[in-house]
Structure formats: C-alpha cells, structure tokens
C-alpha cells in the first residue's frame, strides 16, 4: 500500500543556508509520525514546505499519490492536509467561534456546522468560551483553539508544529491526550515536537533530524530506548 504522504530527497534553502538536505520519509494512513531534533534541525521547515508555505529547492512531495510540491498552501489545504503552526497564531482580537470559522473557509456552511460540533466534542473548553476573545485565553486554550481551527478543514492528515511549546506539564499531558484521541478518531498526524519523550511515547514511528538530515529512524518505542537518542534528547 502506498504511503499517504511520501517525501523524497527534499532540499530546502533560505538563500545560501541549507535548511533541509535531502530528507526522505513517509506516513501511512492512521499513523502518528514524529520528527524530533534540536532547534534549527529543519523540522518546522519540513512541515511548512509540505504545507505549501515554503517552496522546495528540489525533491518530491506526494500526498495520496499526487505530487504537491509547489502547490499553493490553500490548495494543499483543500486536498486534506492541514497545518497547526508553531506559536498558535490565533487571531487574538476575534472570538473563539470566529477563529474556528476561519479554519473552515474551504468548506460549506452545512459542513462547518457539523465539523464545529465535532471540534467542540474534542475541546469542550472551547465551547464554553466560544464568545470569548481569543487573546484572553490561556496558552493551553489557545493551543486547543489552533488545533481546532486546523480541524475545521476536515483534514485527513494533520501536521502539528510544537503543540506543547510553553505549556505547563499538566497541559502538555492534556494536549497529547487530545492528539491520541484525534488519531484514534481517524486523523493521521505528523508531529514536530521538542518534548521528545512525549512525542516518542505517542508516535508509531519517528525520525531524528540533525542539521537538515535524518540521522535515525524507527518506531517510537525503539527510539525511546536508543542510547544516542536518550543522551541527546531525553536527558539520559
């Protein structure tokens, strides 16, 4: 069976700076796959390139058998691939409900009403605060809102960029519980996460990026006990 997402020999540069250097990886339907690595390893650049926000220098990106390298971001979204960006980037002066409506701009009103109900099932706190201005939410609530907004497009593949960044440990556990819940409900997930222990715990498979290249890959369970990974990313 062909992978849902297949990235082959991807190169991405910012001028003279080589951010991604020929990486290849794939994601099968129903999986959680994580990319871990230090700051500057190329993780977010990879997600942004797959999402159509950055143009690849070379290489192929196939989503459900279709080459999407060079496809504009809004058309990538329409194909069923959504990005929840690093830093949440909610519309702070808009309400929770208005932020969620923005996420469903590619869908019909009827579809959005149905999807909104599903989002509120996953994030009941957002339902309680639907009329509240997004900028007044806590960091954890803003992350839930960013994830909910991405889900409004009904993606078959959801890319999450640093969903636990800046959150207290109890909220990190809550966010990762929701990630598992979304996956069990049928959403395939590509996860970039600095909290390598949490990421590897939930992931089916994982790739370790260093300076724009993949240095290791394996199941989440395998990399959790890998000596090199433990020393570099797991504090032991």
C-alpha atoms as a printed R data frame, in Angstrom:
    type eleno elety resid chain resno       x      y      z
1   ATOM     1    CA   UNK     A     1   0.000  0.000  0.000
2   ATOM     2    CA   UNK     A     2   1.345  3.436 -0.942
3   ATOM     3    CA   UNK     A     3   2.067  5.889  1.840
4   ATOM     4    CA   UNK     A     4  -0.442  8.674  2.460
5   ATOM     5    CA   UNK     A     5   2.446 11.169  2.442
6   ATOM     6    CA   UNK     A     6   5.746 10.406  0.739
7   ATOM     7    CA   UNK     A     7   8.620 12.904  0.866
8   ATOM     8    CA   UNK     A     8  11.658 12.050 -1.251
9   ATOM     9    CA   UNK     A     9  15.089 13.736 -1.375
10  ATOM    10    CA   UNK     A    10  13.692 17.071 -0.139
11  ATOM    11    CA   UNK     A    11  16.036 20.060 -0.227
12  ATOM    12    CA   UNK     A    12  15.047 23.469  1.140
13  ATOM    13    CA   UNK     A    13  17.251 26.546  1.381
14  ATOM    14    CA   UNK     A    14  16.976 30.071  2.742
15  ATOM    15    CA   UNK     A    15  19.363 31.826  0.391
16  ATOM    16    CA   UNK     A    16  22.791 30.291  0.998
17  ATOM    17    CA   UNK     A    17  21.596 28.459  4.112
18  ATOM    18    CA   UNK     A    18  20.716 24.800  3.524
19  ATOM    19    CA   UNK     A    19  17.883 24.116  5.974
20  ATOM    20    CA   UNK     A    20  16.822 20.666  4.732
21  ATOM    21    CA   UNK     A    21  19.339 18.424  2.988
22  ATOM    22    CA   UNK     A    22  17.808 15.576  1.024
23  ATOM    23    CA   UNK     A    23  15.486 14.019  3.589
24  ATOM    24    CA   UNK     A    24  13.052 11.218  2.730
25  ATOM    25    CA   UNK     A    25  10.232  9.863  4.871
26  ATOM    26    CA   UNK     A    26   6.684  8.570  4.612
27  ATOM    27    CA   UNK     A    27   3.474  8.369  6.625
28  ATOM    28    CA   UNK     A    28   0.871  5.644  6.285
29  ATOM    29    CA   UNK     A    29  -2.806  6.278  6.850
30  ATOM    30    CA   UNK     A    30  -3.759  6.133 10.525
31  ATOM    31    CA   UNK     A    31  -0.258  6.655 11.891
32  ATOM    32    CA   UNK     A    32   1.261  9.211 14.216
33  ATOM    33    CA   UNK     A    33   4.740 10.012 12.903
34  ATOM    34    CA   UNK     A    34   7.010 12.443 14.724
35  ATOM    35    CA   UNK     A    35  10.068 14.461 13.729
36  ATOM    36    CA   UNK     A    36  12.349 15.251 16.669
37  ATOM    37    CA   UNK     A    37  15.573 17.201 16.867
38  ATOM    38    CA   UNK     A    38  17.194 20.328 18.231
39  ATOM    39    CA   UNK     A    39  16.286 23.884 17.246
40  ATOM    40    CA   UNK     A    40  17.446 24.548 13.698
41  ATOM    41    CA   UNK     A    41  17.346 20.879 12.673
42  ATOM    42    CA   UNK     A    42  14.853 21.602  9.866
43  ATOM    43    CA   UNK     A    43  11.694 20.216 11.460
44  ATOM    44    CA   UNK     A    44   9.417 23.243 11.058
45  ATOM    45    CA   UNK     A    45  10.876 23.991  7.635
46  ATOM    46    CA   UNK     A    46   9.867 20.495  6.559
47  ATOM    47    CA   UNK     A    47   6.266 20.960  7.740
48  ATOM    48    CA   UNK     A    48   5.983 24.400  6.163
49  ATOM    49    CA   UNK     A    49   7.311 23.056  2.863
50  ATOM    50    CA   UNK     A    50   4.857 20.148  2.838
51  ATOM    51    CA   UNK     A    51   2.057 22.624  3.626
52  ATOM    52    CA   UNK     A    52   2.993 24.812  0.642
53  ATOM    53    CA   UNK     A    53   4.193 27.788  2.688
54  ATOM    54    CA   UNK     A    54   7.815 27.394  1.554
55  ATOM    55    CA   UNK     A    55   8.980 26.351 -1.894
56  ATOM    56    CA   UNK     A    56  11.281 23.339 -2.059
57  ATOM    57    CA   UNK     A    57  14.584 23.702 -3.867
58  ATOM    58    CA   UNK     A    58  14.231 20.133 -5.154
59  ATOM    59    CA   UNK     A    59  12.682 16.791 -4.299
60  ATOM    60    CA   UNK     A    60   9.163 15.369 -4.388
61  ATOM    61    CA   UNK     A    61   6.209 15.570 -2.004
62  ATOM    62    CA   UNK     A    62   3.386 13.167 -2.794
63  ATOM    63    CA   UNK     A    63   0.100 13.235 -0.905
64  ATOM    64    CA   UNK     A    64  -2.249 10.367 -1.733
65  ATOM    65    CA   UNK     A    65  -0.256  9.693 -4.901
66  ATOM    66    CA   UNK     A    66  -0.359 13.292 -6.168
67  ATOM    67    CA   UNK     A    67   2.743 15.475 -6.371
68  ATOM    68    CA   UNK     A    68   2.006 18.593 -4.293
69  ATOM    69    CA   UNK     A    69   5.482 20.147 -4.372
70  ATOM    70    CA   UNK     A    70   4.941 23.727 -5.476
71  ATOM    71    CA   UNK     A    71   1.168 23.626 -4.923
72  ATOM    72    CA   UNK     A    72  -0.106 26.783 -3.180
73  ATOM    73    CA   UNK     A    73  -0.935 26.437  0.504
74  ATOM    74    CA   UNK     A    74  -4.703 26.957  0.132
75  ATOM    75    CA   UNK     A    75  -4.837 24.209 -2.489
76  ATOM    76    CA   UNK     A    76  -2.804 21.864 -0.291
77  ATOM    77    CA   UNK     A    77  -5.399 22.502  2.422
78  ATOM    78    CA   UNK     A    78  -8.244 21.672  0.050
79  ATOM    79    CA   UNK     A    79  -6.603 18.304 -0.662
80  ATOM    80    CA   UNK     A    80  -6.954 17.358  3.011
81  ATOM    81    CA   UNK     A    81  -3.633 18.363  4.576
82  ATOM    82    CA   UNK     A    82  -3.748 20.988  7.371
83  ATOM    83    CA   UNK     A    83  -1.001 22.641  9.421
84  ATOM    84    CA   UNK     A    84  -1.356 23.800 13.018
85  ATOM    85    CA   UNK     A    85   1.588 26.218 13.162
86  ATOM    86    CA   UNK     A    86   4.228 26.774 15.798
87  ATOM    87    CA   UNK     A    87   3.282 29.561 18.180
88  ATOM    88    CA   UNK     A    88  -0.502 29.008 17.768
89  ATOM    89    CA   UNK     A    89  -1.039 32.222 15.770
90  ATOM    90    CA   UNK     A    90  -4.658 32.648 16.748
91  ATOM    91    CA   UNK     A    91  -6.490 35.822 15.739
92  ATOM    92    CA   UNK     A    92  -6.303 37.467 19.153
93  ATOM    93    CA   UNK     A    93  -8.947 40.164 18.589
94  ATOM    94    CA   UNK     A    94 -11.503 37.697 17.236
95  ATOM    95    CA   UNK     A    95 -13.705 35.378 19.269
96  ATOM    96    CA   UNK     A    96 -13.105 31.660 19.645
97  ATOM    97    CA   UNK     A    97 -16.041 30.969 17.306
98  ATOM    98    CA   UNK     A    98 -14.722 33.411 14.691
99  ATOM    99    CA   UNK     A    99 -11.271 31.785 14.793
100 ATOM   100    CA   UNK     A   100 -12.839 28.397 14.198
101 ATOM   101    CA   UNK     A   101 -14.930 29.755 11.334
102 ATOM   102    CA   UNK     A   102 -11.724 30.986  9.688
103 ATOM   103    CA   UNK     A   103 -10.437 27.410  9.696
104 ATOM   104    CA   UNK     A   104 -13.450 26.235  7.730
105 ATOM   105    CA   UNK     A   105 -13.294 28.745  4.888
106 ATOM   106    CA   UNK     A   106 -12.847 25.995  2.277
107 ATOM   107    CA   UNK     A   107 -15.985 24.152  3.401
108 ATOM   108    CA   UNK     A   108 -19.719 24.817  3.108
109 ATOM   109    CA   UNK     A   109 -21.748 26.294  5.989
110 ATOM   110    CA   UNK     A   110 -23.506 22.974  6.488
111 ATOM   111    CA   UNK     A   111 -20.200 21.082  6.641
112 ATOM   112    CA   UNK     A   112 -18.811 23.649  9.069
113 ATOM   113    CA   UNK     A   113 -21.763 23.302 11.444
114 ATOM   114    CA   UNK     A   114 -21.197 19.557 11.588
115 ATOM   115    CA   UNK     A   115 -17.422 19.905 11.996
116 ATOM   116    CA   UNK     A   116 -17.794 22.593 14.658
117 ATOM   117    CA   UNK     A   117 -19.840 20.184 16.762
118 ATOM   118    CA   UNK     A   118 -17.063 17.593 16.409
119 ATOM   119    CA   UNK     A   119 -14.405 20.152 17.379
120 ATOM   120    CA   UNK     A   120 -16.397 21.083 20.477
121 ATOM   121    CA   UNK     A   121 -16.610 17.380 21.360
122 ATOM   122    CA   UNK     A   122 -12.807 17.208 21.302
123 ATOM   123    CA   UNK     A   123 -12.360 20.589 23.002
124 ATOM   124    CA   UNK     A   124 -15.286 21.247 25.370
125 ATOM   125    CA   UNK     A   125 -13.420 24.195 26.873
126 ATOM   126    CA   UNK     A   126 -13.646 25.975 23.517
127 ATOM   127    CA   UNK     A   127 -17.402 25.505 23.512
128 ATOM   128    CA   UNK     A   128 -17.599 27.105 26.958
129 ATOM   129    CA   UNK     A   129 -15.550 30.076 25.686
130 ATOM   130    CA   UNK     A   130 -16.930 30.331 22.155
131 ATOM   131    CA   UNK     A   131 -17.777 34.041 22.507
132 ATOM   132    CA   UNK     A   132 -14.581 34.919 24.366
133 ATOM   133    CA   UNK     A   133 -11.846 36.921 22.653
134 ATOM   134    CA   UNK     A   134  -9.044 34.549 21.668
135 ATOM   135    CA   UNK     A   135  -6.323 36.801 23.049
136 ATOM   136    CA   UNK     A   136  -7.716 36.417 26.571
137 ATOM   137    CA   UNK     A   137  -7.416 32.611 26.567
138 ATOM   138    CA   UNK     A   138  -4.649 30.798 28.437
139 ATOM   139    CA   UNK     A   139  -1.738 29.343 26.488
140 ATOM   140    CA   UNK     A   140  -3.214 25.861 26.661
141 ATOM   141    CA   UNK     A   141  -6.607 27.092 25.496
142 ATOM   142    CA   UNK     A   142  -5.003 28.972 22.595
143 ATOM   143    CA   UNK     A   143  -3.240 25.759 21.550
144 ATOM   144    CA   UNK     A   144  -6.562 23.926 21.642
145 ATOM   145    CA   UNK     A   145  -8.049 26.708 19.519
146 ATOM   146    CA   UNK     A   146  -5.229 26.477 16.973
147 ATOM   147    CA   UNK     A   147  -5.736 22.720 16.726
148 ATOM   148    CA   UNK     A   148  -9.494 23.113 16.480
149 ATOM   149    CA   UNK     A   149  -9.119 25.710 13.737
150 ATOM   150    CA   UNK     A   150  -6.936 23.310 11.724
151 ATOM   151    CA   UNK     A   151  -9.514 20.550 12.199
152 ATOM   152    CA   UNK     A   152 -12.280 22.728 10.750
153 ATOM   153    CA   UNK     A   153 -10.990 21.938  7.243
154 ATOM   154    CA   UNK     A   154 -11.590 18.228  7.934
155 ATOM   155    CA   UNK     A   155  -8.008 17.165  7.194
156 ATOM   156    CA   UNK     A   156  -7.083 13.554  6.619
157 ATOM   157    CA   UNK     A   157  -3.507 14.490  7.594
158 ATOM   158    CA   UNK     A   158  -2.958 16.987 10.422
159 ATOM   159    CA   UNK     A   159   0.511 18.472 10.914
160 ATOM   160    CA   UNK     A   160   1.202 19.787 14.412
161 ATOM   161    CA   UNK     A   161   4.216 22.055 14.939
162 ATOM   162    CA   UNK     A   162   5.359 22.199 18.587
163 ATOM   163    CA   UNK     A   163   1.915 21.837 20.203
164 ATOM   164    CA   UNK     A   164   3.338 21.702 23.750
165 ATOM   165    CA   UNK     A   165   5.592 24.769 23.447
166 ATOM   166    CA   UNK     A   166   5.429 26.985 26.529
167 ATOM   167    CA   UNK     A   167   2.804 24.919 28.324
168 ATOM   168    CA   UNK     A   168   2.852 23.661 31.922
169 ATOM   169    CA   UNK     A   169   3.435 19.898 32.275
170 ATOM   170    CA   UNK     A   170  -0.199 19.166 33.166
171 ATOM   171    CA   UNK     A   171  -1.342 20.949 29.997
172 ATOM   172    CA   UNK     A   172   1.264 19.122 27.915
173 ATOM   173    CA   UNK     A   173  -0.263 15.829 29.030
174 ATOM   174    CA   UNK     A   174  -3.739 17.126 28.161
175 ATOM   175    CA   UNK     A   175  -2.654 18.219 24.668
176 ATOM   176    CA   UNK     A   176  -1.015 14.865 23.964
177 ATOM   177    CA   UNK     A   177  -4.097 13.025 25.213
178 ATOM   178    CA   UNK     A   178  -6.082 15.012 22.647
179 ATOM   179    CA   UNK     A   179  -3.535 14.141 19.926
180 ATOM   180    CA   UNK     A   180  -4.095 10.452 20.674
181 ATOM   181    CA   UNK     A   181  -7.850 10.987 20.696
182 ATOM   182    CA   UNK     A   182  -7.785 12.692 17.299
183 ATOM   183    CA   UNK     A   183  -5.685  9.878 15.862
184 ATOM   184    CA   UNK     A   184  -7.981  7.203 17.260
185 ATOM   185    CA   UNK     A   185 -10.896  9.073 15.647
186 ATOM   186    CA   UNK     A   186  -9.241  8.617 12.242
187 ATOM   187    CA   UNK     A   187  -6.885 11.559 11.687
188 ATOM   188    CA   UNK     A   188  -3.347 10.760 10.532
189 ATOM   189    CA   UNK     A   189  -0.832 13.000 12.321
190 ATOM   190    CA   UNK     A   190   2.638 14.334 11.513
191 ATOM   191    CA   UNK     A   191   4.060 15.800 14.706
192 ATOM   192    CA   UNK     A   192   7.022 18.105 15.285
193 ATOM   193    CA   UNK     A   193   7.787 18.350 18.983
194 ATOM   194    CA   UNK     A   194  10.670 19.446 21.239
195 ATOM   195    CA   UNK     A   195   9.351 17.267 24.067
196 ATOM   196    CA   UNK     A   196  10.915 14.149 22.605
197 ATOM   197    CA   UNK     A   197   9.792 11.867 25.411
198 ATOM   198    CA   UNK     A   198   6.106 12.699 24.928
199 ATOM   199    CA   UNK     A   199   6.413 12.633 21.138
200 ATOM   200    CA   UNK     A   200   8.072  9.222 21.049
201 ATOM   201    CA   UNK     A   201   5.589  7.849 23.570
202 ATOM   202    CA   UNK     A   202   2.594  8.579 21.306
203 ATOM   203    CA   UNK     A   203   4.283  8.026 17.921
204 ATOM   204    CA   UNK     A   204   4.050  4.896 15.822
205 ATOM   205    CA   UNK     A   205   7.254  5.883 14.028
206 ATOM   206    CA   UNK     A   206   9.826  8.641 14.381
207 ATOM   207    CA   UNK     A   207  12.657 10.364 12.565
208 ATOM   208    CA   UNK     A   208  15.554 12.207 14.212
209 ATOM   209    CA   UNK     A   209  16.676 15.313 12.313
210 ATOM   210    CA   UNK     A   210  20.078 16.936 12.752
211 ATOM   211    CA   UNK     A   211  21.218 19.916 10.670
212 ATOM   212    CA   UNK     A   212  18.680 19.201  7.954
213 ATOM   213    CA   UNK     A   213  19.322 15.467  7.598
214 ATOM   214    CA   UNK     A   214  17.722 12.340  9.039
215 ATOM   215    CA   UNK     A   215  20.163 10.641 11.387
216 ATOM   216    CA   UNK     A   216  17.960  7.908 12.812
217 ATOM   217    CA   UNK     A   217  14.521  6.409 12.310
218 ATOM   218    CA   UNK     A   218  12.465  3.681 13.911
219 ATOM   219    CA   UNK     A   219   9.369  3.083 15.954
220 ATOM   220    CA   UNK     A   220   8.641  5.451 18.816
221 ATOM   221    CA   UNK     A   221   9.298  2.618 21.270
222 ATOM   222    CA   UNK     A   222  12.658  1.789 19.663
223 ATOM   223    CA   UNK     A   223  13.926  5.356 19.791
224 ATOM   224    CA   UNK     A   224  12.772  5.810 23.397
225 ATOM   225    CA   UNK     A   225  15.402  3.260 24.448
226 ATOM   226    CA   UNK     A   226  18.066  4.175 21.866
227 ATOM   227    CA   UNK     A   227  21.220  5.262 23.723
228 ATOM   228    CA   UNK     A   228  22.091  8.095 21.324
229 ATOM   229    CA   UNK     A   229  18.544  9.484 21.385
230 ATOM   230    CA   UNK     A   230  18.358  9.233 25.168
231 ATOM   231    CA   UNK     A   231  21.613 11.111 25.610
232 ATOM   232    CA   UNK     A   232  20.765 13.824 23.104
233 ATOM   233    CA   UNK     A   233  17.044 14.398 23.657
234 ATOM   234    CA   UNK     A   234  15.759 12.516 26.708
235 ATOM   235    CA   UNK     A   235  18.129 13.690 29.423
236 ATOM   236    CA   UNK     A   236  19.861 10.348 29.940
